[in-house]
Amino acid sequence: MEENETSRYKLLLIDDDFNLVMLTKDYLEYKGYEVITAENGVQGIEAVLREKPDLIICDVMMPEMNGYTFVGKVREDPETQGIPVLFLSAKGQSKDRIDGLKVGADVYMVKPFEPDELVAQVEALLHR
């Protein structure tokens, strides 16, 4: 995808792992996306309402509000319910992935992940 095609998209990345956030943010920005970040679901809700991202990438296990609760709140709000959500989590059991999809995630990826696969999933969600 050309940089000018991706630069119009704003992504919200929510994770409490600072190093993962910085590495992922840098890679997505290198690919042309605008990336805003939050450390937990509470900050994530504030960022969603303030920034109106085109897509959300969210961890499951976070302090204050976990990813399942966060996505449930996003899906309950008519203003945010249509935003695609990609879970990016170390919880990789089949039950975890099923729970993530049931709560409203569009995609569930397991850490560690390949950055190019993440970008491919982001592009697929943005062009649905």
Secondary structure as a PSIPRED ss2 file (coil, helix, strand):
# PSIPRED VFORMAT (PSIPRED V4.0)

   1 M C   1.000  0.000  0.000
   2 E C   1.000  0.000  0.000
   3 E H   0.000  1.000  0.000
   4 N H   0.000  1.000  0.000
   5 E H   0.000  1.000  0.000
   6 T H   0.000  1.000  0.000
   7 S C   1.000  0.000  0.000
   8 R C   1.000  0.000  0.000
   9 Y C   1.000  0.000  0.000
  10 K E   0.000  0.000  1.000
  11 L E   0.000  0.000  1.000
  12 L E   0.000  0.000  1.000
  13 L E   0.000  0.000  1.000
  14 I E   0.000  0.000  1.000
  15 D C   1.000  0.000  0.000
  16 D C   1.000  0.000  0.000
  17 D C   1.000  0.000  0.000
  18 F H   0.000  1.000  0.000
  19 N H   0.000  1.000  0.000
  20 L H   0.000  1.000  0.000
  21 V H   0.000  1.000  0.000
  22 M H   0.000  1.000  0.000
  23 L H   0.000  1.000  0.000
  24 T H   0.000  1.000  0.000
  25 K H   0.000  1.000  0.000
  26 D H   0.000  1.000  0.000
  27 Y H   0.000  1.000  0.000
  28 L H   0.000  1.000  0.000
  29 E H   0.000  1.000  0.000
  30 Y H   0.000  1.000  0.000
  31 K C   1.000  0.000  0.000
  32 G C   1.000  0.000  0.000
  33 Y C   1.000  0.000  0.000
  34 E E   0.000  0.000  1.000
  35 V E   0.000  0.000  1.000
  36 I E   0.000  0.000  1.000
  37 T E   0.000  0.000  1.000
  38 A E   0.000  0.000  1.000
  39 E C   1.000  0.000  0.000
  40 N C   1.000  0.000  0.000
  41 G H   0.000  1.000  0.000
  42 V H   0.000  1.000  0.000
  43 Q H   0.000  1.000  0.000
  44 G H   0.000  1.000  0.000
  45 I H   0.000  1.000  0.000
  46 E H   0.000  1.000  0.000
  47 A H   0.000  1.000  0.000
  48 V H   0.000  1.000  0.000
  49 L H   0.000  1.000  0.000
  50 R H   0.000  1.000  0.000
  51 E H   0.000  1.000  0.000
  52 K C   1.000  0.000  0.000
  53 P C   1.000  0.000  0.000
  54 D C   1.000  0.000  0.000
  55 L E   0.000  0.000  1.000
  56 I E   0.000  0.000  1.000
  57 I E   0.000  0.000  1.000
  58 C E   0.000  0.000  1.000
  59 D C   1.000  0.000  0.000
  60 V C   1.000  0.000  0.000
  61 M C   1.000  0.000  0.000
  62 M C   1.000  0.000  0.000
  63 P C   1.000  0.000  0.000
  64 E C   1.000  0.000  0.000
  65 M C   1.000  0.000  0.000
  66 N C   1.000  0.000  0.000
  67 G H   0.000  1.000  0.000
  68 Y H   0.000  1.000  0.000
  69 T H   0.000  1.000  0.000
  70 F H   0.000  1.000  0.000
  71 V H   0.000  1.000  0.000
  72 G H   0.000  1.000  0.000
  73 K H   0.000  1.000  0.000
  74 V H   0.000  1.000  0.000
  75 R H   0.000  1.000  0.000
  76 E H   0.000  1.000  0.000
  77 D C   1.000  0.000  0.000
  78 P C   1.000  0.000  0.000
  79 E C   1.000  0.000  0.000
  80 T C   1.000  0.000  0.000
  81 Q C   1.000  0.000  0.000
  82 G C   1.000  0.000  0.000
  83 I C   1.000  0.000  0.000
  84 P C   1.000  0.000  0.000
  85 V E   0.000  0.000  1.000
  86 L E   0.000  0.000  1.000
  87 F E   0.000  0.000  1.000
  88 L E   0.000  0.000  1.000
  89 S E   0.000  0.000  1.000
  90 A C   1.000  0.000  0.000
  91 K C   1.000  0.000  0.000
  92 G C   1.000  0.000  0.000
  93 Q C   1.000  0.000  0.000
  94 S H   0.000  1.000  0.000
  95 K H   0.000  1.000  0.000
  96 D H   0.000  1.000  0.000
  97 R H   0.000  1.000  0.000
  98 I H   0.000  1.000  0.000
  99 D H   0.000  1.000  0.000
 100 G H   0.000  1.000  0.000
 101 L H   0.000  1.000  0.000
 102 K H   0.000  1.000  0.000
 103 V H   0.000  1.000  0.000
 104 G C   1.000  0.000  0.000
 105 A C   1.000  0.000  0.000
 106 D C   1.000  0.000  0.000
 107 V E   0.000  0.000  1.000
 108 Y E   0.000  0.000  1.000
 109 M E   0.000  0.000  1.000
 110 V E   0.000  0.000  1.000
 111 K C   1.000  0.000  0.000
 112 P C   1.000  0.000  0.000
 113 F C   1.000  0.000  0.000
 114 E C   1.000  0.000  0.000
 115 P H   0.000  1.000  0.000
 116 D H   0.000  1.000  0.000
 117 E H   0.000  1.000  0.000
 118 L H   0.000  1.000  0.000
 119 V H   0.000  1.000  0.000
 120 A H   0.000  1.000  0.000
 121 Q H   0.000  1.000  0.000
 122 V H   0.000  1.000  0.000
 123 E H   0.000  1.000  0.000
 124 A H   0.000  1.000  0.000
 125 L H   0.000  1.000  0.000
 126 L H   0.000  1.000  0.000
 127 H C   1.000  0.000  0.000
 128 R C   1.000  0.000  0.000
